[in-house]
Amino acid sequence: MPASGPANTDVVSASTDVVATADRLPYALVRLNPEIVKTLSLYEPGFANSFADRRPPLAFRFDIGDIVSVTIFEAAAGGLFIPAEASVRPGNFVTLPNQAVDDKGNISVPYAGIIRAKGRTQVEVQQAIVDALKNRAIEPQVVVALVDQRTSLISVLGEVGHPERVPASMVGERILDVIARAGGPKAQGFDSFITLERQGRRATVPFGALVYQPSNNIYARAGDTIYVYTEPQTFLAFGATGFGGGGSGTGVVSGTQIKFDAWRISLAEAVAKAGGLSDALADPAFVFVYRGEPRGVAERLGIDCSKFEGPIIPIIYNINLRDPAGYFLARSFEIRNKDVLYIANSTSVQVTKFLVYLRTIMATANDPIVYAINFYALKAAINGTGAITTITAPAAITR
């Protein structure tokens, strides 16, 4: 019989067949309950789960290419840097010309020689210069300042106000702070995604996850790459939806891609966006959500992953909306980007289709007979007296 998708019995029975064939991909069937929903909520995409170190950045350290300024103070005139006629000077200090940390990680200070700067903080470089001058200058004190930060940068790319490499703040900034410095996202927040790459690891979350879940708004670190892009979150709706299966709504039909128009939605909201369940077709006990879950999540759900290959396990979640309590579960179960929602037809619909099919066959076979009888009746009426008393059909029609 024609159908908009697999029968509910096919979805349930085929889940036990985990042997991949040329025309079938194995999958696991998981019936939603409060424990399953709670477990899934622990694995929502987020930087808090992907990057465990949430401490503020460490103190800033110089690196090759940074431009630094060195100012040396002496306690009295007549030393290395303050001549005897220092009274005509504006102060007891001298500022050296700005210089870059060279390719070996050093800077040069007169009478102190080569001072290691790479990997050191400002305080550590100051102390190193003081130690080198204390036997020559008069109670020297040193101030080292960062003039131009050319290392310890954070790259902010994609659809932001002005993509650029911004200096990492010495006091520590979070991901949203760095994005704001780059002009903020250009698109609506619920359509924006943030990808963070750090030391070979990469994670992607919706922009809303940073705004509404502060734990995901972790500290940015030097060397991070933040990529902002726009991709409307959508899901696909198939089967006996209210709009696609006899409902009165317009604009959405079965097999349509539907936008979230929010940073996240629940299963109940997704069903509503698809027009609800068709009163004439749907079986509320068999509402399915198709999704690929990471192997670690699937194992926590109690699935035997040894029967599957690859890092992603195909899973079909089943919720029973014939049970009044099922709607509470539907409110707690989060739909994710690119999920597939499928509402199966009721078994009675297939029976009705079959009966209609039989009726069509019988009507198709019966119509020529009726037309022939009517033809000979009309012919007898025309050739006779105008009154029809007995009609004898030819033998072929009788057969």
Sequence and secondary structure as in RCSB ss.txt:
>XXXX:A:sequence
MPASGPANTDVVSASTDVVATADRLPYALVRLNPEIVKTLSLYEPGFANSFADRRPPLAFRFDIGDIVSVTIFEA
AAGGLFIPAEASVRPGNFVTLPNQAVDDKGNISVPYAGIIRAKGRTQVEVQQAIVDALKNRAIEPQVVVALVDQR
TSLISVLGEVGHPERVPASMVGERILDVIARAGGPKAQGFDSFITLERQGRRATVPFGALVYQPSNNIYARAGDT
IYVYTEPQTFLAFGATGFGGGGSGTGVVSGTQIKFDAWRISLAEAVAKAGGLSDALADPAFVFVYRGEPRGVAER
LGIDCSKFEGPIIPIIYNINLRDPAGYFLARSFEIRNKDVLYIANSTSVQVTKFLVYLRTIMATANDPIVYAINF
YALKAAINGTGAITTITAPAAITR
>XXXX:A:secstr
   SS  HHHHHHHTT    BTTB   EEEE  HHHHHHHHTT   HHHH    S        TT EEEEEEE S
SSSSSSS TTGGGSSSSEEE   EE  TTSEEEETTTEEEE TT  HHHHHHHHHHHHTTTSSS EEEEEEEE  
SSEEEEEESBSS EEEE  TT  BHHHHHHHTT BSS GGGEEEEEEETTEEEEEEHHHHHH GGGS B  TT E
EEEEE   EEEEEESBTTTTT S  S  TTEEEE  SS EEHHHHHHHTT B TTTEEEEEEEEEEEEEHHHHHH
TT  GGGS SSEEEEEEEE TTSTTHHHHHHHSEE TT EEEEEE HHHHHHHHHHHHHHHHHHHHHHHHHHHHH
HHHHHHHHSSS        HHHH 
